[in-house]
Amino acid sequence: MPPLPWWFLAVFVVGANFAVWGAVGVIRLAESRKGRMARRAVLALGVNFAIWGMTCAIRLAGSRTVLLARLSMWQLARPVARATGRARSRQAGAENAGPTIPRISVSVSDVAVLIPAHNEAAVLGESLNAIMKLVPAANIHVVSDGSTDDTPAIARRAGAHVHETERNVGKAGALREAIERFELIDRYPVVLLLDADTRVQPDYFTAALPLFDTPGVVAVAGCVQTARDRHLDFVGNILVGHRERIYTIGQRLLKFGQTYLRTNATHIVPGFASMYRTEVLPYIDLNPPGLVIEDFNMTFEVYQKSLGKVAFSLSAVAVTQDPDKFHDYVKQTRRWAVGLWQTVRRHPPRANLFTAMLALLLLELVTSSVIFVLLPLIVVVLVLPDLAGNISLTWPPFADLHAVVAAHMTLWAILFGVLLPDYAMTCLVAVLDRRPRLLFFGLFFPILRVIDAAIALSAVPAGWFVRSSGVWQSPTRRAFEPTPMPAPIATRTPPVPVATTNLEPVTTAPGHLESPVSSEYIRERGHAS
């Protein structure tokens, strides 16, 4: 049997998911009215687009109009659409059927901001500073989840509404408790779930809020960027740079295609800075037992309960602080990986596009992780005879292993199929983000890919057999460069007042799920309740 060709390995480095959803993203761009933006984005895809979007490009080249290309995609998705339609029909009369989402435009004053925080004194002030430049202070709510530092005091001094849990109940538990205590479902049509280390950028709402005008959109995923305004050591630059590359490639080529509204299926609405219509929150189990994180589960419930669609804009940017210490990086990556598999375990597959997307994602995750974990061993087996001389081949067990490996793999295949494609992605991100330093630190990214692969594989049994308490602990934070605290924005339409202390638990009235939007909000826009 001849050795594996280099392109076989390149498929696992690049990913079939990027090929499929990158092609869908190209169709989404072609459908966009802004031709200039489409051309700029297509150029940004560069060499990787040439590989991942080849099938779509051939189809488009053979079509006279973009409409024919869209028709082809529709024909491919038609069997899944039929299955989805049958599933939705069966659920039409069920009591837990999703809400009917009204097409009502929302403004910034209609958005409640909810920030869960656990010992986030180092970064919370700057996050509040950033959001208060955009949202009235009366709309901002902080829930301190068992914090032992100055987190609650910082939030109160900034003018936010504050609720403190009696103990560390975890991020999901804190969110559920705060949504009830602040009565956010009754008082606001949209809620922004914002991490305490995340700074929303000025154009976030300008890009994100209009997406809710599209019928059926119940959630808008933010576009994450990693914070750069902090001192990083050598290891920190590698860790943060690697995460930056993941964000840039994943969002431009994966999430952008997944959130195309005609073929809408994304595996996560990240909890760092994303918005939900409050109408759907009563239908989402925010804090099911046994899960270590909440954002995977919330996204799965949106799709598996047919609550609506998820939208995404590359311009809805928020900056977050990724771990710059190896221990924190491994801990966070493992928590995310375990959380994914725990959520998969909780939600059985259904006959819909979301399940098909998830199956492809998980299959590729496992197979590529196995390959990356084995790569160091393969390299050692291939180079050891050259380094130690043929004496190593005199040991029968190693000689047999070397014969098997050499028959299927070569160092040239690893170079052209793994290392060079991986570095090509780094070069692309360095150009897109104008980060030339990534060209140096990117030389070490393959090491982190091996580590990520090992974490991903170890998380599979943990996700299926380990139940988590949900209690969380934030990674080590680095203080941002301070900026002046802005003057609070005047509230255009004052929300219903809420006290920051002595709040009574909310009791759900009969029929609450049928009309969760407040009567004040409906009357303001001239809609009948």
VOGU-3710 file (C-alpha; in Angstrom, 3 decimals, decimal comma):
1> mpplpwwfla> 0,000/0,000/0,000  1,498/3,402/-0,980  2,008/6,110/1,674  -0,868/8,458/2,338  -0,771/11,522/0,068  -0,127/14,926/1,621  -3,561/16,222/0,611  -5,200/13,534/2,742  -3,622/15,062/5,831  -4,403/18,580/4,604
11> vfvvganfav> -8,108/17,722/4,628  -7,931/17,141/8,371  -5,856/20,275/8,948  -8,230/22,472/6,959  -11,446/20,648/7,846  -14,481/19,424/5,932  -16,659/21,759/8,008  -14,812/24,739/6,583  -15,306/23,363/3,075  -19,060/22,956/3,497
21> wgavgvirla> -19,853/26,095/5,463  -17,254/28,143/3,625  -19,135/27,348/0,425  -22,409/28,345/2,063  -20,742/31,557/3,192  -19,780/32,333/-0,398  -23,431/31,926/-1,427  -24,422/34,227/1,424  -21,936/36,809/0,202  -23,145/36,469/-3,372
31> esrkgrmarr> -26,691/37,131/-2,179  -25,663/40,232/-0,263  -26,687/43,579/-1,664  -23,334/45,099/-0,831  -21,213/43,893/-3,721  -18,218/45,827/-2,500  -18,316/44,100/0,869  -18,714/40,739/-0,829  -15,681/41,261/-3,031  -13,589/42,369/-0,065
41> avlalgvnfa> -14,638/39,376/2,021  -13,969/36,937/-0,813  -10,475/38,362/-1,215  -9,993/37,974/2,526  -10,598/34,234/2,232  -7,442/34,032/0,123  -5,741/30,719/-0,489  -7,917/28,863/2,016  -11,057/29,848/0,155  -9,573/28,436/-3,045
51> iwgmtcairl> -9,444/25,034/-1,365  -12,556/25,102/0,809  -14,905/26,736/-1,664  -13,770/24,857/-4,789  -16,973/22,864/-5,176  -19,129/25,937/-4,791  -16,942/27,923/-7,191  -17,330/25,247/-9,889  -21,070/25,289/-9,397  -21,224/29,069/-9,593
61> agsrtvllar> -18,947/29,111/-12,640  -21,313/26,759/-14,437  -24,358/28,814/-13,561  -25,601/31,823/-15,431  -26,998/33,481/-12,355  -26,537/33,378/-8,623  -30,172/32,316/-8,422  -29,335/28,957/-10,001  -26,584/28,454/-7,426  -29,023/29,146/-4,645
71> lsmwqlarpv> -31,492/26,720/-6,242  -28,830/23,993/-6,228  -28,168/24,539/-2,540  -31,913/24,413/-1,886  -32,210/21,126/-3,728  -29,409/19,637/-1,648  -31,073/20,760/1,580  -34,629/19,774/0,525  -34,647/16,286/2,137  -33,516/17,753/5,444
81> aratgrarsr> -36,076/20,537/5,106  -38,866/17,975/4,587  -37,792/16,077/7,692  -37,609/19,295/9,677  -41,060/20,329/8,473  -42,563/17,001/9,552  -40,918/17,297/12,951  -42,275/20,810/13,401  -45,766/19,739/12,336  -45,796/17,025/14,968
91> qagaenagpt> -44,899/19,628/17,589  -47,409/22,246/16,435  -50,038/21,334/19,007  -47,675/20,540/21,846  -47,808/22,587/24,993  -44,103/23,347/24,872  -44,223/24,665/21,304  -42,063/27,718/20,789  -43,422/31,265/20,877  -44,599/33,244/17,880
101> iprisvsvsd> -41,922/35,894/17,461  -43,369/39,286/16,480  -41,497/41,366/13,947  -40,791/44,377/16,168  -37,708/46,531/15,753  -35,708/47,123/18,905  -33,337/49,904/19,907  -30,532/50,060/22,421  -32,890/51,293/25,145  -34,883/48,058/24,717
111> vavlipahne> -31,869/45,890/25,579  -31,191/44,603/29,068  -27,539/43,850/29,787  -26,885/40,982/32,197  -23,329/40,360/33,393  -22,594/37,262/35,491  -19,385/37,677/37,481  -17,347/35,615/39,917  -14,330/37,446/41,390  -13,914/39,696/38,347
121> aavlgeslna> -12,726/42,873/40,123  -9,672/43,153/37,867  -11,704/43,533/34,652  -15,316/44,331/35,528  -14,776/48,095/35,764  -13,512/48,401/32,201  -16,252/46,138/30,873  -18,880/48,350/32,542  -17,076/51,406/31,228  -17,380/50,113/27,661
131> imklvpaani> -21,028/49,052/27,831  -22,166/52,242/29,597  -20,965/54,254/26,626  -23,604/52,443/24,570  -26,451/51,449/26,890  -28,264/53,438/29,609  -27,010/52,571/33,073  -30,559/51,704/34,141  -30,488/48,773/31,691  -27,328/47,193/33,101
141> hvvsdgstdd> -27,554/44,372/35,624  -24,735/42,496/37,349  -25,130/39,233/39,232  -22,220/38,475/41,525  -21,990/34,717/41,879  -20,468/34,152/45,296  -17,683/36,695/44,719  -15,230/37,248/47,564  -13,522/40,318/46,082  -14,784/43,817/45,205
151> tpaiarraga> -16,904/42,707/42,253  -20,286/43,795/43,759  -18,901/47,120/45,008  -17,392/47,969/41,617  -20,701/47,277/39,902  -22,654/49,426/42,362  -20,227/52,333/42,064  -20,646/52,208/38,287  -24,410/52,570/38,653  -25,491/49,070/37,645
161> hvheternvg> -28,231/47,078/39,320  -26,584/44,367/41,431  -27,771/41,035/42,765  -25,564/38,757/44,849  -26,164/35,027/45,059  -25,894/33,422/48,466  -23,230/31,019/47,210  -21,352/30,093/44,033  -24,121/28,503/41,968  -22,291/28,642/38,633
171> kagalreaie> -22,728/30,902/35,637  -25,922/29,248/34,371  -27,482/29,249/37,827  -26,558/32,882/38,348  -28,089/33,854/34,996  -31,352/32,104/35,756  -31,570/33,603/39,226  -30,819/37,117/37,971  -33,310/36,931/35,079  -36,032/36,080/37,588
181> rfelidrypv> -34,996/38,582/40,252  -34,716/41,489/37,816  -37,859/40,418/35,899  -36,001/40,885/32,635  -38,437/38,814/30,572  -41,332/41,127/31,420  -39,397/44,374/31,183  -37,231/44,006/28,064  -37,655/42,415/24,620  -33,930/41,605/24,259
191> vllldadtrv> -31,234/40,648/26,740  -27,480/40,822/26,142  -25,576/38,152/28,070  -22,153/39,679/28,620  -19,091/38,176/30,273  -17,402/40,315/32,910  -14,118/40,420/30,990  -15,721/41,475/27,693  -15,799/44,992/26,261  -18,495/45,669/23,700
201> qpdyftaalp> -17,195/47,754/20,810  -18,961/50,935/19,571  -20,560/49,388/16,458  -21,839/46,254/18,180  -25,492/47,273/18,466  -25,505/49,048/15,104  -24,604/45,732/13,476  -26,458/43,329/15,754  -29,855/44,849/16,545  -31,108/45,096/12,912
211> lfdtpgvvav> -30,657/41,333/12,634  -33,648/40,902/14,941  -35,826/42,537/12,272  -35,583/39,317/10,246  -38,569/37,069/11,041  -37,637/34,028/13,080  -34,328/35,336/14,472  -34,290/34,769/18,239  -30,567/35,060/18,965  -27,646/37,076/17,634
221> agcvqtardr> -24,118/35,773/18,162  -21,402/38,327/18,798  -18,094/38,377/16,931  -15,281/37,766/19,397  -11,847/39,360/19,336  -9,109/38,690/21,860  -7,826/41,574/23,995  -4,404/42,878/23,034  -3,945/45,766/25,488  -2,108/43,841/28,195
231> hldfvgnilv> 1,427/42,670/28,775  2,044/39,101/27,634  5,110/36,950/28,093  6,408/34,543/25,449  4,028/31,711/26,350  1,140/34,156/26,695  1,704/35,466/23,171  1,594/31,920/21,800  -1,602/31,038/23,685  -3,444/34,252/22,865
241> ghreriytig> -2,219/34,248/19,260  -3,418/30,681/18,777  -6,844/31,585/20,152  -6,931/34,665/17,911  -6,328/32,465/14,891  -9,129/30,134/15,931  -11,511/33,084/16,264  -10,621/34,650/12,917  -10,796/31,467/10,843  -13,758/30,001/12,706
251> qrllkfgqty> -15,929/33,087/12,489  -15,130/34,129/8,926  -15,371/30,688/7,360  -17,476/28,574/9,725  -19,953/30,665/11,705  -20,591/33,102/8,836  -21,776/30,202/6,665  -23,596/28,394/9,478  -25,732/31,471/10,244  -26,910/31,938/6,656
261> lrtnathivp> -30,645/32,226/7,284  -31,598/29,839/4,464  -29,488/26,985/5,893  -29,232/28,045/9,511  -27,434/25,698/11,925  -24,604/26,702/14,254  -23,394/24,687/17,215  -22,913/27,593/19,624  -24,070/31,105/20,382  -21,065/32,030/22,535
271> gfasmyrtev> -21,935/33,416/25,933  -19,290/36,151/25,974  -21,514/38,775/24,271  -24,639/37,472/22,575  -28,260/38,556/22,582  -31,533/36,649/22,904  -35,121/37,687/22,475  -36,636/37,334/25,923  -39,734/35,660/24,426  -37,743/32,446/24,018
281> lpyidlnppg> -36,034/32,354/27,409  -38,976/30,677/29,224  -38,657/27,788/26,751  -34,918/27,323/27,347  -33,674/25,357/30,339  -30,940/27,754/31,397  -29,479/25,605/34,145  -30,042/21,873/33,622  -28,193/19,663/36,108  -24,893/18,113/35,159
291> lviedfnmtf> -23,589/20,672/32,632  -20,358/22,577/33,107  -21,231/25,464/30,737  -24,459/27,021/29,506  -23,947/28,422/26,000  -23,835/25,103/24,132  -27,044/24,007/25,837  -28,885/27,258/25,105  -27,982/26,991/21,423  -28,993/23,319/21,200
301> evyqkslgkv> -32,363/24,137/22,760  -33,020/26,914/20,246  -32,625/24,463/17,371  -33,910/21,218/18,868  -37,075/22,918/20,163  -37,514/24,829/16,869  -37,582/28,164/18,680  -36,059/30,120/15,780  -32,832/31,016/14,032  -29,467/32,432/15,026
311> afslsavavt> -27,987/35,447/13,238  -24,392/36,632/13,176  -22,480/39,674/11,942  -18,736/40,096/11,696  -19,273/43,737/12,670  -20,909/42,969/16,031  -17,538/42,898/17,772  -16,765/42,470/21,452  -13,278/42,079/22,921  -12,655/39,389/25,524
321> qdpdkfhdyv> -9,655/38,367/27,602  -8,382/34,906/26,761  -6,104/32,948/29,124  -2,411/33,791/28,865  -1,236/31,147/31,330  -0,867/27,558/30,188  -2,727/26,130/33,181  -5,679/28,472/32,628  -5,675/27,746/28,896  -5,837/23,977/29,405
331> kqtrrwavgl> -8,501/24,322/32,074  -10,724/26,549/29,932  -10,261/24,446/26,792  -11,131/21,272/28,675  -14,191/22,912/30,229  -15,438/23,903/26,781  -14,772/20,431/25,365  -16,466/18,624/28,250  -19,401/21,041/28,027  -19,883/20,227/24,344
341> wqtvrrhppr> -20,069/16,473/24,925  -22,289/16,874/27,989  -24,709/18,876/25,864  -24,588/16,300/23,055  -25,422/13,631/25,619  -28,387/15,648/26,870  -29,926/16,343/23,444  -30,711/13,242/21,347  -30,388/13,601/17,578  -33,350/14,657/15,483
351> anlftamlal> -34,147/14,708/11,774  -33,047/18,269/11,080  -30,194/20,247/9,603  -28,782/21,058/13,027  -28,208/17,366/13,790  -26,536/16,851/10,403  -24,243/19,835/11,036  -23,412/18,570/14,511  -22,684/15,032/13,295  -20,190/16,333/10,739
361> lllelvtssv> -18,594/18,579/13,343  -18,160/15,813/15,910  -16,924/13,267/13,363  -14,269/15,668/12,151  -13,365/16,702/15,696  -12,659/13,110/16,738  -10,840/11,986/13,585  -8,643/15,080/13,314  -7,841/14,903/17,035  -6,705/11,281/16,693
371> ifvllplivv> -4,436/12,221/13,798  -2,894/15,182/15,622  -2,297/13,175/18,781  -0,522/10,465/16,775  1,592/12,893/14,724  4,377/13,390/17,339  4,763/9,628/17,728  4,826/9,174/13,955  7,510/11,836/13,567  9,648/10,219/16,263
381> vlvlpdlagn> 9,360/6,804/14,641  10,319/8,208/11,245  13,320/10,324/12,321  14,800/8,109/15,052  16,688/5,816/12,635  18,348/8,863/11,062  19,260/10,356/14,437  20,352/7,196/16,216  21,571/5,294/13,201  20,217/2,029/11,959
391> isltwppfad> 21,005/0,523/15,344  17,441/1,399/16,397  16,147/-0,891/13,675  17,927/-3,856/15,242  15,323/-3,903/18,027  12,542/-6,050/16,566  9,510/-4,260/18,124  10,691/-0,858/16,899  11,695/-2,233/13,524  8,219/-3,649/13,002
401> lhavvaahmt> 6,617/-0,369/14,098  8,888/1,650/11,827  8,073/-0,588/8,870  4,332/-0,115/9,374  4,578/3,674/9,840  6,992/4,191/6,947  4,726/2,224/4,655  1,863/4,668/5,238  3,481/7,996/6,101  6,457/10,112/5,090
411> lwailfgvll> 8,016/13,237/6,562  7,319/15,065/3,303  3,616/14,251/3,621  3,605/15,695/7,141  5,437/18,811/5,977  3,176/19,536/3,001  -0,029/18,123/4,475  0,141/19,446/8,046  2,819/22,008/8,823  2,640/24,168/5,704
421> pdyamtclva> -1,200/24,309/5,523  -1,304/25,117/9,217  1,210/27,927/8,799  -0,643/29,164/5,702  -3,700/29,723/7,900  -1,542/31,679/10,320  -0,258/33,867/7,476  -3,824/34,505/6,354  -4,871/35,593/9,842  -1,782/37,783/10,176
431> vldrrprllf> -2,846/39,623/7,014  -6,546/39,866/7,900  -5,916/41,080/11,459  -2,769/43,045/10,600  -0,813/41,083/13,185  2,690/40,453/11,777  3,906/39,049/15,089  1,721/36,002/14,447  4,153/35,024/11,700  6,695/34,235/14,427
441> fglffpilrv> 4,453/32,857/17,164  2,558/30,823/14,568  5,561/28,506/14,302  4,510/27,102/17,696  0,788/26,738/16,959  1,066/23,082/15,802  2,167/22,205/19,334  -1,031/23,740/20,697  -3,073/21,881/18,115  -1,665/18,625/19,459
451> idaaialsav> -2,531/19,731/22,997  -6,022/20,786/21,919  -6,488/17,391/20,256  -5,443/15,525/23,387  -7,855/17,616/25,468  -10,667/17,014/22,976  -10,227/13,233/23,107  -9,957/13,126/26,886  -13,162/15,149/27,136  -15,262/12,528/25,311
461> pagwfvrssg> -15,578/10,032/28,194  -15,758/12,878/30,709  -18,625/14,446/28,806  -20,603/11,219/28,709  -19,971/9,879/32,202  -19,112/12,873/34,434  -21,787/15,186/35,778  -20,621/18,677/36,655  -21,847/20,926/39,433  -21,697/24,023/37,218
471> vwqsptrraf> -19,643/25,918/39,783  -17,134/28,046/37,928  -13,905/29,814/38,625  -12,610/32,539/36,343  -9,074/32,227/34,948  -6,353/34,639/35,992  -7,266/38,114/34,763  -4,988/40,967/33,710  -6,143/44,519/34,289  -6,844/46,492/31,125
481> eptpmpapia> -5,324/49,853/30,466  -7,676/52,202/32,348  -9,972/54,554/30,472  -12,144/57,346/31,917  -15,578/56,323/33,180  -18,206/57,798/30,853  -21,187/59,841/31,927  -24,287/57,630/32,024  -26,427/57,740/28,889  -29,847/59,253/29,378
491> trtppvpvat> -32,557/56,667/28,971  -34,769/57,506/26,004  -37,644/55,366/27,250  -37,248/54,673/30,971  -37,744/51,014/31,830  -39,895/49,924/34,708  -37,972/50,891/37,895  -36,392/48,088/39,852  -34,825/48,200/43,289  -31,343/46,834/43,736
501> tnlepvttap> -32,155/45,363/47,132  -35,054/43,498/48,756  -36,205/42,036/45,459  -38,938/39,438/45,800  -38,873/36,184/43,831  -40,893/36,248/40,638  -44,002/34,083/40,507  -44,973/33,045/37,016  -48,576/33,943/36,307  -50,789/31,679/34,221
511> ghlespvsse> -50,386/32,361/30,536  -46,991/33,957/31,075  -45,410/31,859/28,356  -48,067/32,893/25,872  -47,325/36,617/26,143  -43,971/37,234/27,814  -43,535/40,734/26,322  -44,593/43,505/28,701  -47,724/45,506/27,888  -45,712/48,740/28,157
521> yirerghas> -43,386/47,575/25,404  -46,269/46,539/23,142  -48,223/49,779/23,668  -45,121/51,859/22,931  -44,931/50,367/19,439  -48,652/50,359/18,775  -49,152/46,587/18,937  -52,117/44,955/20,570  -51,341/42,602/23,411
//
